[in-house]
Amino acid sequence: MGELPIQKPSSALALPGSQAQEDQGSTFKASGDSKPKKKICCACPDTKKLRDECIVEHGEAACTKWIDAHRKCLRAEGFNV
């Protein structure tokens, strides 16, 4: 049908820093769209490794610090955990 063409805003109207984000190919979606781009198994590998090693060596009850850190990281990546 008769759709209007979408134009990019001129540089005078663009928000500061928005051009740099467009050039880099933003890795985060808009704040209204919170679906993560990564699979949960691939997100936060550092905290996941520490959490898993602690649980294997000391048991889940002794590792709440690492479990909470991993959950915080996953939430920052957009997962609802």
C-alpha positions as CSV (number, residue, x, y, z in Angstrom):
1,M,0.0,0.0,0.0
2,G,1.1,3.6,0.2
3,E,3.7,3.4,3.0
4,L,5.6,6.5,3.9
5,P,9.4,6.2,3.6
6,I,11.3,6.1,6.8
7,Q,14.1,8.6,7.0
8,K,17.0,8.7,9.5
9,P,17.0,11.9,11.6
10,S,19.5,14.6,10.6
11,S,22.6,14.8,12.6
12,A,21.3,18.0,14.2
13,L,18.3,16.1,15.6
14,A,20.1,12.9,16.6
15,L,20.8,12.2,20.2
16,P,24.4,12.5,21.3
17,G,26.2,9.2,20.9
18,S,23.5,7.6,18.7
19,Q,25.7,7.8,15.5
20,A,28.4,5.8,17.2
21,Q,25.9,3.1,18.2
22,E,24.6,2.8,14.7
23,D,28.1,2.5,13.3
24,Q,29.1,-0.3,15.7
25,G,25.9,-2.3,15.2
26,S,24.5,-2.2,18.7
27,T,24.6,-5.5,20.6
28,F,21.6,-4.5,22.7
29,K,18.0,-4.1,21.6
30,A,15.9,-1.1,22.4
31,S,14.8,-0.9,26.1
32,G,11.2,-1.8,25.1
33,D,12.4,-5.1,23.6
34,S,14.1,-7.1,26.3
35,K,14.5,-10.4,24.6
36,P,18.1,-11.4,24.8
37,K,20.2,-12.1,21.7
38,K,22.3,-14.9,23.2
39,K,21.2,-18.3,24.4
40,I,21.2,-18.6,28.2
41,C,23.8,-21.3,28.0
42,C,26.2,-19.0,26.3
43,A,25.7,-15.9,28.4
44,C,28.0,-15.0,31.3
45,P,30.6,-17.7,30.9
46,D,32.9,-16.4,33.6
47,T,30.3,-16.3,36.4
48,K,28.9,-19.6,35.1
49,K,32.3,-21.3,35.4
50,L,32.9,-20.0,38.9
51,R,29.4,-21.0,40.0
52,D,29.7,-24.5,38.6
53,E,33.1,-25.2,40.1
54,C,32.0,-24.0,43.5
55,I,28.9,-26.2,43.4
56,V,31.0,-29.3,42.4
57,E,33.6,-28.7,45.1
58,H,31.5,-27.3,48.0
59,G,27.8,-28.0,47.3
60,E,25.1,-25.6,46.4
61,A,24.4,-24.3,49.9
62,A,28.0,-22.9,50.2
63,C,27.9,-21.1,46.8
64,T,25.1,-18.6,47.1
65,K,27.6,-15.8,46.4
66,W,28.5,-17.2,43.0
67,I,24.9,-18.3,42.2
68,D,23.6,-14.7,42.9
69,A,26.5,-13.2,40.8
70,H,25.6,-15.4,37.9
71,R,21.9,-14.6,38.2
72,K,22.7,-10.9,38.3
73,C,24.8,-11.2,35.1
74,L,22.0,-13.1,33.3
75,R,19.5,-10.4,34.3
76,A,21.9,-7.8,32.9
77,E,21.9,-9.8,29.6
78,G,18.1,-9.6,29.5
79,F,17.1,-13.0,30.9
80,N,14.3,-13.3,33.3
81,V,15.8,-15.5,36.1
